[in-house]
Amino acid sequence: MRHHGVRVFAILISCGCAAGTTHPVPPAAPATCGDLVERYRQVLASAAGTCGSDADCAKYGGLDPDQVCGGSTDAATARALTGIADESDAAGCPRPGYSCPPIAVRCLDGVCR
């Protein structure tokens, strides 16, 4: 019988709370540099890239080491990519250091190019 009482005590100690008490959700771990590059790639891969005029397009680039000079995409995607690049900079992630030619953003046949 004493053994049963020890189990109940251990269970109450390990919980440290009353029944029905909610626990705060721990914050997500900060993204690693690799996670940020992967998210950048996923956002770019899912980009609509559609446009009605040149003003609907914007340039991106400078974060993905496999596509350093970037290119042109729809403005909303470019803003999202810039946000990820800003997160990467704030986390101290390295950026490829290349000098890229200017990118002229254009809407051709309804697609940012």
MODELLER restraints for C-alpha pairs under 7 A, 6 or more apart:
rsr = mdl.restraints
at = mdl.atoms
rsr.add(forms.Gaussian(group=physical.xy_distance, feature=features.Distance(at['CA:33:A'], at['CA:88:A']), mean=6.42, stdev=0.5))
rsr.add(forms.Gaussian(group=physical.xy_distance, feature=features.Distance(at['CA:33:A'], at['CA:93:A']), mean=5.57, stdev=0.5))
rsr.add(forms.Gaussian(group=physical.xy_distance, feature=features.Distance(at['CA:36:A'], at['CA:84:A']), mean=6.57, stdev=0.5))
rsr.add(forms.Gaussian(group=physical.xy_distance, feature=features.Distance(at['CA:36:A'], at['CA:88:A']), mean=6.46, stdev=0.5))
rsr.add(forms.Gaussian(group=physical.xy_distance, feature=features.Distance(at['CA:37:A'], at['CA:63:A']), mean=6.86, stdev=0.5))
rsr.add(forms.Gaussian(group=physical.xy_distance, feature=features.Distance(at['CA:37:A'], at['CA:64:A']), mean=5.95, stdev=0.5))
rsr.add(forms.Gaussian(group=physical.xy_distance, feature=features.Distance(at['CA:40:A'], at['CA:81:A']), mean=5.99, stdev=0.5))
rsr.add(forms.Gaussian(group=physical.xy_distance, feature=features.Distance(at['CA:40:A'], at['CA:84:A']), mean=6.39, stdev=0.5))
rsr.add(forms.Gaussian(group=physical.xy_distance, feature=features.Distance(at['CA:44:A'], at['CA:77:A']), mean=6.92, stdev=0.5))
rsr.add(forms.Gaussian(group=physical.xy_distance, feature=features.Distance(at['CA:47:A'], at['CA:77:A']), mean=6.01, stdev=0.5))
rsr.add(forms.Gaussian(group=physical.xy_distance, feature=features.Distance(at['CA:48:A'], at['CA:74:A']), mean=6.79, stdev=0.5))
rsr.add(forms.Gaussian(group=physical.xy_distance, feature=features.Distance(at['CA:49:A'], at['CA:73:A']), mean=4.88, stdev=0.5))
rsr.add(forms.Gaussian(group=physical.xy_distance, feature=features.Distance(at['CA:49:A'], at['CA:74:A']), mean=4.54, stdev=0.5))
rsr.add(forms.Gaussian(group=physical.xy_distance, feature=features.Distance(at['CA:49:A'], at['CA:111:A']), mean=5.66, stdev=0.5))
rsr.add(forms.Gaussian(group=physical.xy_distance, feature=features.Distance(at['CA:49:A'], at['CA:112:A']), mean=5.44, stdev=0.5))
rsr.add(forms.Gaussian(group=physical.xy_distance, feature=features.Distance(at['CA:50:A'], at['CA:74:A']), mean=6.06, stdev=0.5))
rsr.add(forms.Gaussian(group=physical.xy_distance, feature=features.Distance(at['CA:50:A'], at['CA:110:A']), mean=5.50, stdev=0.5))
rsr.add(forms.Gaussian(group=physical.xy_distance, feature=features.Distance(at['CA:50:A'], at['CA:111:A']), mean=4.46, stdev=0.5))
rsr.add(forms.Gaussian(group=physical.xy_distance, feature=features.Distance(at['CA:50:A'], at['CA:112:A']), mean=5.95, stdev=0.5))
rsr.add(forms.Gaussian(group=physical.xy_distance, feature=features.Distance(at['CA:51:A'], at['CA:57:A']), mean=6.65, stdev=0.5))
rsr.add(forms.Gaussian(group=physical.xy_distance, feature=features.Distance(at['CA:51:A'], at['CA:74:A']), mean=6.63, stdev=0.5))
rsr.add(forms.Gaussian(group=physical.xy_distance, feature=features.Distance(at['CA:51:A'], at['CA:107:A']), mean=5.98, stdev=0.5))
rsr.add(forms.Gaussian(group=physical.xy_distance, feature=features.Distance(at['CA:51:A'], at['CA:110:A']), mean=4.91, stdev=0.5))
rsr.add(forms.Gaussian(group=physical.xy_distance, feature=features.Distance(at['CA:51:A'], at['CA:111:A']), mean=5.46, stdev=0.5))
rsr.add(forms.Gaussian(group=physical.xy_distance, feature=features.Distance(at['CA:51:A'], at['CA:112:A']), mean=6.15, stdev=0.5))
rsr.add(forms.Gaussian(group=physical.xy_distance, feature=features.Distance(at['CA:52:A'], at['CA:107:A']), mean=6.83, stdev=0.5))
rsr.add(forms.Gaussian(group=physical.xy_distance, feature=features.Distance(at['CA:52:A'], at['CA:110:A']), mean=5.68, stdev=0.5))
rsr.add(forms.Gaussian(group=physical.xy_distance, feature=features.Distance(at['CA:53:A'], at['CA:107:A']), mean=5.37, stdev=0.5))
rsr.add(forms.Gaussian(group=physical.xy_distance, feature=features.Distance(at['CA:54:A'], at['CA:105:A']), mean=6.59, stdev=0.5))
rsr.add(forms.Gaussian(group=physical.xy_distance, feature=features.Distance(at['CA:54:A'], at['CA:106:A']), mean=4.80, stdev=0.5))
rsr.add(forms.Gaussian(group=physical.xy_distance, feature=features.Distance(at['CA:54:A'], at['CA:107:A']), mean=4.67, stdev=0.5))
rsr.add(forms.Gaussian(group=physical.xy_distance, feature=features.Distance(at['CA:56:A'], at['CA:74:A']), mean=5.89, stdev=0.5))
rsr.add(forms.Gaussian(group=physical.xy_distance, feature=features.Distance(at['CA:56:A'], at['CA:75:A']), mean=5.59, stdev=0.5))
rsr.add(forms.Gaussian(group=physical.xy_distance, feature=features.Distance(at['CA:57:A'], at['CA:72:A']), mean=6.55, stdev=0.5))
rsr.add(forms.Gaussian(group=physical.xy_distance, feature=features.Distance(at['CA:57:A'], at['CA:73:A']), mean=5.51, stdev=0.5))
rsr.add(forms.Gaussian(group=physical.xy_distance, feature=features.Distance(at['CA:57:A'], at['CA:74:A']), mean=4.38, stdev=0.5))
rsr.add(forms.Gaussian(group=physical.xy_distance, feature=features.Distance(at['CA:57:A'], at['CA:75:A']), mean=4.78, stdev=0.5))
rsr.add(forms.Gaussian(group=physical.xy_distance, feature=features.Distance(at['CA:57:A'], at['CA:105:A']), mean=6.16, stdev=0.5))
rsr.add(forms.Gaussian(group=physical.xy_distance, feature=features.Distance(at['CA:57:A'], at['CA:106:A']), mean=6.66, stdev=0.5))
rsr.add(forms.Gaussian(group=physical.xy_distance, feature=features.Distance(at['CA:57:A'], at['CA:107:A']), mean=6.73, stdev=0.5))
rsr.add(forms.Gaussian(group=physical.xy_distance, feature=features.Distance(at['CA:57:A'], at['CA:112:A']), mean=5.63, stdev=0.5))
rsr.add(forms.Gaussian(group=physical.xy_distance, feature=features.Distance(at['CA:58:A'], at['CA:72:A']), mean=5.56, stdev=0.5))
rsr.add(forms.Gaussian(group=physical.xy_distance, feature=features.Distance(at['CA:58:A'], at['CA:73:A']), mean=5.70, stdev=0.5))
rsr.add(forms.Gaussian(group=physical.xy_distance, feature=features.Distance(at['CA:58:A'], at['CA:74:A']), mean=5.98, stdev=0.5))
rsr.add(forms.Gaussian(group=physical.xy_distance, feature=features.Distance(at['CA:58:A'], at['CA:75:A']), mean=4.94, stdev=0.5))
rsr.add(forms.Gaussian(group=physical.xy_distance, feature=features.Distance(at['CA:58:A'], at['CA:78:A']), mean=5.94, stdev=0.5))
rsr.add(forms.Gaussian(group=physical.xy_distance, feature=features.Distance(at['CA:58:A'], at['CA:105:A']), mean=5.97, stdev=0.5))
rsr.add(forms.Gaussian(group=physical.xy_distance, feature=features.Distance(at['CA:59:A'], at['CA:71:A']), mean=5.50, stdev=0.5))
rsr.add(forms.Gaussian(group=physical.xy_distance, feature=features.Distance(at['CA:59:A'], at['CA:72:A']), mean=4.33, stdev=0.5))
rsr.add(forms.Gaussian(group=physical.xy_distance, feature=features.Distance(at['CA:59:A'], at['CA:73:A']), mean=6.26, stdev=0.5))
rsr.add(forms.Gaussian(group=physical.xy_distance, feature=features.Distance(at['CA:59:A'], at['CA:78:A']), mean=6.40, stdev=0.5))
rsr.add(forms.Gaussian(group=physical.xy_distance, feature=features.Distance(at['CA:59:A'], at['CA:103:A']), mean=6.86, stdev=0.5))
rsr.add(forms.Gaussian(group=physical.xy_distance, feature=features.Distance(at['CA:59:A'], at['CA:105:A']), mean=6.29, stdev=0.5))
rsr.add(forms.Gaussian(group=physical.xy_distance, feature=features.Distance(at['CA:60:A'], at['CA:70:A']), mean=5.30, stdev=0.5))
rsr.add(forms.Gaussian(group=physical.xy_distance, feature=features.Distance(at['CA:60:A'], at['CA:71:A']), mean=5.60, stdev=0.5))
rsr.add(forms.Gaussian(group=physical.xy_distance, feature=features.Distance(at['CA:60:A'], at['CA:72:A']), mean=6.15, stdev=0.5))
rsr.add(forms.Gaussian(group=physical.xy_distance, feature=features.Distance(at['CA:60:A'], at['CA:78:A']), mean=5.61, stdev=0.5))
rsr.add(forms.Gaussian(group=physical.xy_distance, feature=features.Distance(at['CA:60:A'], at['CA:81:A']), mean=6.93, stdev=0.5))
rsr.add(forms.Gaussian(group=physical.xy_distance, feature=features.Distance(at['CA:61:A'], at['CA:68:A']), mean=5.92, stdev=0.5))
rsr.add(forms.Gaussian(group=physical.xy_distance, feature=features.Distance(at['CA:61:A'], at['CA:69:A']), mean=5.27, stdev=0.5))
rsr.add(forms.Gaussian(group=physical.xy_distance, feature=features.Distance(at['CA:61:A'], at['CA:70:A']), mean=3.74, stdev=0.5))
rsr.add(forms.Gaussian(group=physical.xy_distance, feature=features.Distance(at['CA:61:A'], at['CA:71:A']), mean=6.43, stdev=0.5))
rsr.add(forms.Gaussian(group=physical.xy_distance, feature=features.Distance(at['CA:62:A'], at['CA:68:A']), mean=4.90, stdev=0.5))
rsr.add(forms.Gaussian(group=physical.xy_distance, feature=features.Distance(at['CA:62:A'], at['CA:69:A']), mean=5.93, stdev=0.5))
rsr.add(forms.Gaussian(group=physical.xy_distance, feature=features.Distance(at['CA:62:A'], at['CA:70:A']), mean=6.51, stdev=0.5))
rsr.add(forms.Gaussian(group=physical.xy_distance, feature=features.Distance(at['CA:62:A'], at['CA:95:A']), mean=6.70, stdev=0.5))
rsr.add(forms.Gaussian(group=physical.xy_distance, feature=features.Distance(at['CA:62:A'], at['CA:96:A']), mean=6.67, stdev=0.5))
rsr.add(forms.Gaussian(group=physical.xy_distance, feature=features.Distance(at['CA:63:A'], at['CA:85:A']), mean=6.16, stdev=0.5))
rsr.add(forms.Gaussian(group=physical.xy_distance, feature=features.Distance(at['CA:63:A'], at['CA:95:A']), mean=5.83, stdev=0.5))
rsr.add(forms.Gaussian(group=physical.xy_distance, feature=features.Distance(at['CA:63:A'], at['CA:96:A']), mean=6.93, stdev=0.5))
rsr.add(forms.Gaussian(group=physical.xy_distance, feature=features.Distance(at['CA:65:A'], at['CA:96:A']), mean=6.01, stdev=0.5))
rsr.add(forms.Gaussian(group=physical.xy_distance, feature=features.Distance(at['CA:68:A'], at['CA:96:A']), mean=6.65, stdev=0.5))
rsr.add(forms.Gaussian(group=physical.xy_distance, feature=features.Distance(at['CA:69:A'], at['CA:100:A']), mean=5.50, stdev=0.5))
rsr.add(forms.Gaussian(group=physical.xy_distance, feature=features.Distance(at['CA:71:A'], at['CA:103:A']), mean=6.58, stdev=0.5))
rsr.add(forms.Gaussian(group=physical.xy_distance, feature=features.Distance(at['CA:72:A'], at['CA:105:A']), mean=5.58, stdev=0.5))
rsr.add(forms.Gaussian(group=physical.xy_distance, feature=features.Distance(at['CA:72:A'], at['CA:112:A']), mean=5.85, stdev=0.5))
rsr.add(forms.Gaussian(group=physical.xy_distance, feature=features.Distance(at['CA:72:A'], at['CA:113:A']), mean=5.28, stdev=0.5))
rsr.add(forms.Gaussian(group=physical.xy_distance, feature=features.Distance(at['CA:73:A'], at['CA:112:A']), mean=5.13, stdev=0.5))
rsr.add(forms.Gaussian(group=physical.xy_distance, feature=features.Distance(at['CA:73:A'], at['CA:113:A']), mean=6.78, stdev=0.5))
rsr.add(forms.Gaussian(group=physical.xy_distance, feature=features.Distance(at['CA:74:A'], at['CA:112:A']), mean=6.13, stdev=0.5))
rsr.add(forms.Gaussian(group=physical.xy_distance, feature=features.Distance(at['CA:105:A'], at['CA:112:A']), mean=6.92, stdev=0.5))
rsr.add(forms.Gaussian(group=physical.xy_distance, feature=features.Distance(at['CA:105:A'], at['CA:113:A']), mean=6.17, stdev=0.5))
rsr.add(forms.Gaussian(group=physical.xy_distance, feature=features.Distance(at['CA:106:A'], at['CA:112:A']), mean=5.68, stdev=0.5))
rsr.add(forms.Gaussian(group=physical.xy_distance, feature=features.Distance(at['CA:106:A'], at['CA:113:A']), mean=5.42, stdev=0.5))
rsr.add(forms.Gaussian(group=physical.xy_distance, feature=features.Distance(at['CA:107:A'], at['CA:113:A']), mean=6.13, stdev=0.5))
